Amino acid sequence: MFLKQAAGPICVGVTLGTAGAFALGRLIQALLSGVSPDDTLSYVAAVSVLVGVALAASYLPVRSVLQADPARALRG
């Protein structure tokens, strides 16, 4: 449930980031050495790492909260 809530902003960020990377890649094409501005492997690798980090950042706090005893947390 919590990961489904995190997936929305992650998808929006990936979409906007990829579109921005494609647009800016054309502008800085002269500065790229050995990589074309539309290198699919680079985009897939970057998106995979960022999505993995975002999902881990969403999952780890939820896991620790779900393992806590609610009665003990309410008592303070």
C-alpha positions, 0 to 999 in steps of 0.5 A: 500500500505504501509503495503504491503511494510512492510509485506515483511521484517516482513515475512522475519524476522518472518521466520528467527527468528522462524528458529533460535529459533527452532535451538537455542531451542535445544541447550538451552534445559537444561535451559528451565524450564517447556517449551519444545523447540518446544512448539507451543503455545509459538511460536505462541504467540511470533510471533503474538505479534511481527507481531502486533507490527511491523504492528502498527509501520508501520501503525501509522506514515503513518496514521499521514502523510496521515492526513497532508495537502500537501499544508501546508507541502510544504509551510513549 
